Protein backbone atom coordinates (compact mmCIF):
# COMPACT_ATOMS: atom_id res chain seq x y z
CA UNK A 1 0.00 0.00 0.00
CA UNK A 2 3.01 2.29 0.51
CA UNK A 3 3.61 2.56 -3.24
CA UNK A 4 0.07 3.67 -4.10
CA UNK A 5 -0.90 7.24 -4.93
CA UNK A 6 -3.14 9.02 -2.41
CA UNK A 7 -6.11 8.49 -4.72
CA UNK A 8 -5.42 4.76 -5.17
CA UNK A 9 -4.86 4.38 -1.43
CA UNK A 10 -8.21 6.05 -0.68
CA UNK A 11 -9.99 3.88 -3.25
CA UNK A 12 -8.61 0.70 -1.64
CA UNK A 13 -9.93 1.83 1.75
CA UNK A 14 -13.26 3.14 0.50
CA UNK A 15 -15.41 0.21 1.63
CA UNK A 16 -13.67 -0.39 4.98
CA UNK A 17 -15.26 0.73 8.26
CA UNK A 18 -12.91 -0.35 11.06
CA UNK A 19 -9.12 -0.59 11.20
CA UNK A 20 -7.10 -2.29 13.94
CA UNK A 21 -3.43 -2.97 14.68
CA UNK A 22 -2.29 -0.04 12.55
CA UNK A 23 1.00 1.89 12.92
CA UNK A 24 0.67 5.56 14.00
CA UNK A 25 1.54 7.11 10.62
CA UNK A 26 -0.72 4.62 8.86
CA UNK A 27 -3.57 5.80 11.12
CA UNK A 28 -3.04 9.37 9.98
CA UNK A 29 -2.91 8.26 6.33
CA UNK A 30 -6.13 6.26 6.74
CA UNK A 31 -7.88 9.25 8.34
CA UNK A 32 -6.78 11.55 5.53
CA UNK A 33 -7.81 9.01 2.86
CA UNK A 34 -11.26 8.51 4.38
CA UNK A 35 -11.78 12.26 4.70
CA UNK A 36 -10.80 12.71 1.04
CA UNK A 37 -13.64 10.32 0.18
CA UNK A 38 -16.11 12.49 2.09
CA UNK A 39 -16.40 10.30 5.18
CA UNK A 40 -16.86 11.72 8.68
CA UNK A 41 -13.96 10.18 10.64
CA UNK A 42 -13.65 9.38 14.34
CA UNK A 43 -10.49 7.84 15.80
CA UNK A 44 -9.95 6.17 19.18
CA UNK A 45 -6.40 5.92 20.52
CA UNK A 46 -4.44 5.76 23.74
CA UNK A 47 -0.83 6.48 22.79
CA UNK A 48 1.21 9.65 22.37
CA UNK A 49 2.40 8.55 18.93
CA UNK A 50 -1.23 8.60 17.74
CA UNK A 51 -1.56 12.38 18.03
CA UNK A 52 -1.32 12.98 14.23
CA UNK A 53 -4.35 10.74 13.63
CA UNK A 54 -6.26 12.39 16.49
CA UNK A 55 -5.59 15.85 15.08
CA UNK A 56 -6.54 14.80 11.52
CA UNK A 57 -9.85 13.16 12.44
CA UNK A 58 -13.13 15.04 12.72
CA UNK A 59 -13.44 13.57 16.22
CA UNK A 60 -10.36 12.37 18.11
CA UNK A 61 -11.26 10.15 21.04
CA UNK A 62 -8.66 9.40 23.72
CA UNK A 63 -9.17 6.74 26.32
CA UNK A 64 -8.89 7.72 29.98
CA UNK A 65 -6.00 5.34 30.61
CA UNK A 66 -4.12 6.77 27.62
CA UNK A 67 -1.18 9.14 27.62
CA UNK A 68 -1.49 12.80 28.51
CA UNK A 69 -0.36 13.77 25.00
CA UNK A 70 -3.16 11.69 23.43
CA UNK A 71 -5.68 13.34 25.75
CA UNK A 72 -4.39 16.82 24.89
CA UNK A 73 -4.58 16.10 21.14
CA UNK A 74 -8.10 14.68 21.32
CA UNK A 75 -11.46 16.40 21.19
CA UNK A 76 -13.10 13.80 23.47
CA UNK A 77 -11.86 11.74 26.43
CA UNK A 78 -13.62 8.59 27.61
CA UNK A 79 -12.60 8.63 31.27
CA UNK A 80 -13.53 5.06 32.20
CA UNK A 81 -12.23 3.41 28.96
CA UNK A 82 -15.63 1.96 28.10
CA UNK A 83 -16.13 1.79 24.31
CA UNK A 84 -19.88 1.30 24.81
CA UNK A 85 -20.18 4.99 25.73
CA UNK A 86 -18.64 5.97 22.40
CA UNK A 87 -21.33 3.99 20.62
CA UNK A 88 -24.10 5.46 22.77
CA UNK A 89 -22.79 8.97 22.18
CA UNK A 90 -22.76 8.32 18.43
CA UNK A 91 -26.28 6.92 18.40
CA UNK A 92 -27.61 9.84 20.44
CA UNK A 93 -26.03 12.47 18.21
CA UNK A 94 -26.08 10.81 14.79
CA UNK A 95 -29.35 12.45 13.82
CA UNK A 96 -27.89 15.91 14.54
CA UNK A 97 -24.89 15.70 12.20
CA UNK A 98 -26.86 16.30 8.97
CA UNK A 99 -28.80 19.13 10.62
CA UNK A 100 -26.03 21.20 12.20
CA UNK A 101 -22.63 22.19 10.94
CA UNK A 102 -19.90 20.31 12.78
CA UNK A 103 -17.97 22.63 15.08
CA UNK A 104 -15.53 20.85 17.39
CA UNK A 105 -15.65 21.92 21.01
CA UNK A 106 -12.37 22.57 22.86
CA UNK A 107 -12.85 19.37 24.80
CA UNK A 108 -15.65 17.02 25.70
CA UNK A 109 -15.08 14.57 28.53
CA UNK A 110 -17.25 11.52 28.99
CA UNK A 111 -17.35 10.18 32.54
CA UNK A 112 -20.12 7.62 32.75
CA UNK A 113 -19.75 7.25 36.50
CA UNK A 114 -21.05 10.82 36.87
CA UNK A 115 -23.78 10.80 34.27
CA UNK A 116 -27.21 9.26 34.44
CA UNK A 117 -28.06 10.39 30.89
CA UNK A 118 -25.89 7.85 29.05
C-alpha positions in Angstrom: 0.0 0.0 0.0 3.0 2.3 0.5 3.6 2.6 -3.2 0.1 3.7 -4.1 -0.9 7.2 -4.9 -3.1 9.0 -2.4 -6.1 8.5 -4.7 -5.4 4.8 -5.2 -4.9 4.4 -1.4 -8.2 6.1 -0.7 -10.0 3.9 -3.3 -8.6 0.7 -1.6 -9.9 1.8 1.7 -13.3 3.1 0.5 -15.4 0.2 1.6 -13.7 -0.4 5.0 -15.3 0.7 8.3 -12.9 -0.4 11.1 -9.1 -0.6 11.2 -7.1 -2.3 13.9 -3.4 -3.0 14.7 -2.3 0.0 12.6 1.0 1.9 12.9 0.7 5.6 14.0 1.5 7.1 10.6 -0.7 4.6 8.9 -3.6 5.8 11.1 -3.0 9.4 10.0 -2.9 8.3 6.3 -6.1 6.3 6.7 -7.9 9.2 8.3 -6.8 11.6 5.5 -7.8 9.0 2.9 -11.3 8.5 4.4 -11.8 12.3 4.7 -10.8 12.7 1.0 -13.6 10.3 0.2 -16.1 12.5 2.1 -16.4 10.3 5.2 -16.9 11.7 8.7 -14.0 10.2 10.6 -13.7 9.4 14.3 -10.5 7.8 15.8 -9.9 6.2 19.2 -6.4 5.9 20.5 -4.4 5.8 23.7 -0.8 6.5 22.8 1.2 9.6 22.4 2.4 8.6 18.9 -1.2 8.6 17.7 -1.6 12.4 18.0 -1.3 13.0 14.2 -4.4 10.7 13.6 -6.3 12.4 16.5 -5.6 15.9 15.1 -6.5 14.8 11.5 -9.8 13.2 12.4 -13.1 15.0 12.7 -13.4 13.6 16.2 -10.4 12.4 18.1 -11.3 10.1 21.0 -8.7 9.4 23.7 -9.2 6.7 26.3 -8.9 7.7 30.0 -6.0 5.3 30.6 -4.1 6.8 27.6 -1.2 9.1 27.6 -1.5 12.8 28.5 -0.4 13.8 25.0 -3.2 11.7 23.4 -5.7 13.3 25.7 -4.4 16.8 24.9 -4.6 16.1 21.1 -8.1 14.7 21.3 -11.5 16.4 21.2 -13.1 13.8 23.5 -11.9 11.7 26.4 -13.6 8.6 27.6 -12.6 8.6 31.3 -13.5 5.1 32.2 -12.2 3.4 29.0 -15.6 2.0 28.1 -16.1 1.8 24.3 -19.9 1.3 24.8 -20.2 5.0 25.7 -18.6 6.0 22.4 -21.3 4.0 20.6 -24.1 5.5 22.8 -22.8 9.0 22.2 -22.8 8.3 18.4 -26.3 6.9 18.4 -27.6 9.8 20.4 -26.0 12.5 18.2 -26.1 10.8 14.8 -29.4 12.5 13.8 -27.9 15.9 14.5 -24.9 15.7 12.2 -26.9 16.3 9.0 -28.8 19.1 10.6 -26.0 21.2 12.2 -22.6 22.2 10.9 -19.9 20.3 12.8 -18.0 22.6 15.1 -15.5 20.8 17.4 -15.6 21.9 21.0 -12.4 22.6 22.9 -12.8 19.4 24.8 -15.6 17.0 25.7 -15.1 14.6 28.5 -17.3 11.5 29.0 -17.3 10.2 32.5 -20.1 7.6 32.8 -19.7 7.3 36.5 -21.0 10.8 36.9 -23.8 10.8 34.3 -27.2 9.3 34.4 -28.1 10.4 30.9 -25.9 7.8 29.1 
